[in-house]
Amino acid sequence: MRIGLLSDTHDRVPAVRELLEQMIAGGVSIVMHAGDYCSPFTLQPFHDLSIPLLGVFGRNDGDQDALQAAAKSGFGATELYESPHSFDLGGKSVLLIHDLADVHQRSIDGHEVVVHGFTHIPEMKSRGDSLLVSPGEGCGWLHGAPTGAILDLDTKAVEFLKLTGPEWKF
């Protein structure tokens, strides 16, 4: 099972759409978002492209009620939760969290995959038996290019995506 990973999209809807299109072309069947959508309209590309979303809230998601309402007004496959949230996905235990600092190591143990955001830096590392992945920043506001990732849950292989055209530069 291939899943898309996003975080810290901070209202940059064109980048979200382009990253989702690349993920769909890469065989992704669902996207996990580690928070900081910011505004409800950031969910529109998920609805337009009919790609299921499992997400958690981040620190910059001020109006969580409006985000929940936007999630429910779509095609019905968008679910948003408080961070952290545990999922069983493709037979794997996955922890989705905005900021790793918000959980103790014990919360990470027992999860095969931990997807997090907050740092805005794409990275992948192992901690014990857990794979930790940050897809970076879907907005590109801090580091100059929107990023995301595709995770193959069966092999735990991660492919990082980076939008590089001139329209993504500042």
N, C-alpha and C positions, 0 to 999 in steps of 0.2 A: 504494500500500500504506500502510495506517494502522497505526502501532505505538504502543503505550502505553509511557510512560516513568515509572519509579518510582525512588526512592532513599531511603535513610535511613528505612526503615519502623520500625525499632527496636521490634519486637514488638507494635505496635498493630494487631492482627488485624482488629478491626471497621473501622478506617479503610482497611486494605488491601482488604478485601472490598468496601466501598462504592466506592472508587476503581476497582477492577477492574470492578464492575458498570457504572459510568459509562463506562469505556473500551469495554467490550463494546457498550453501547448506542450508542456513538459510532463503531462499525464497526472497532474494533481487532481484528486477527487474531493478534497476538503482543505480549508485553510484554518490554521490556528493563529490568533492575533494576541500578542502579549501586552496589549493596552496602549493607551495614549492615542486614541482615535481623535479626540478633542470634541468635534462637533458631530451631530447625527448625520449630516449630509456625507460624511466620510464613508458611511456604510453603503451608499448608493451603488458604487461599482460592484459590490458583492451581489446585490439584488439584480442589477442589470445583466450580469454575466451568469446568474443562477449558480453561483458557487457557494456551497455550504460553509458557514463560518462558526467556529467555536472560539470564543474570546473571553478575556478577563479585562477588567477595568484597570487603568493606570492612574497615576497621580494627577494628570492633566485632563481627566475626563470628569469635568465639573458637574454637568447635568446628566447624571446616570439615568434618571427617569426618562429623559428625552431620548437618550441612546437606546434604552430598552424599548421605548415606543417605536423608534425607527427600525429596530431589529425585528419587531413583531409585525410591522407594516409591510415587510418585504415578502418574499416568496415562501417564508416559513421555515427556512433552514439556517437561521441565524440565532445563536444562543450566546448570551453574555452573562458572565458570572463575576462575583467578587474574586479578587486575587488573594491567595492562590486557589487553584481549583484542579482537582485530580480527575482524569478521564481514563477510561479503558478504550483504546482506539486500535483497531486491527490486532487485538489480542495482546497489546502492550500497555503497560501502565505509564501514563504520561502526566507529568505535573506541568501546568501552565501558570506562570507567575510573571508579574511585571518586574519586580526588583528582587533579585536573589537575597539581598540583605534582609528582606522581610521574613525569611523562613530560617529555621534551624537546620543544621545538617541532617538531623533525624527525619525531617520532612522530605529531604531529597532522597535519602536511602530508601530503597524499596521501589523506586520509580526507575524504569528502564531509560526513560527520556525525560529531560527537564528543558522546557522551552521558556526563555526569559527575554525581557527587554531592558529598558531603562538606560543602559550604557550607550546606546546608539552605535555600538561597534560590533560588526559581525565577528563571531568567534565560535569555535567548537572545541570542547575539551572533555576529558573524562574525569569523573570524581567517583572513585570506587567502581561499582558496576554501572553507574549512571552516565549517560551521555548528556552533556549540557550544551545547549545551542542558543545563541543569540543571533537573530537574523539581521541585526543592525537597525538602521533607521529607514523606514519606508518613505520618509519625507525628504531626506537628504539635506535638511536645513543646517545641520552642524558640520558635516563632513563632506559636503559638496556633491554627493551622488546618492540617490535613493537605492536602498538595498533590501533584499529579502532572501529567502532560501527555500530549497526543496529538500525534504527529508524522506528517504526511503526507509520506512519503519522496519522492513524485513532485514535489511543489511546494515542499517544505521549509517548509511552513506549520506553525506550532506553536500549539496551543490549550492553555492552562494550565487545570487543574482545581483547585478549592479547595472543601473541605467546610466549609460555613458554618453548619450547624444548631447549636442549643444543646448538643447531645450532644458536639460536637467542641471546645467551649470549656473552659477550665480554671477 
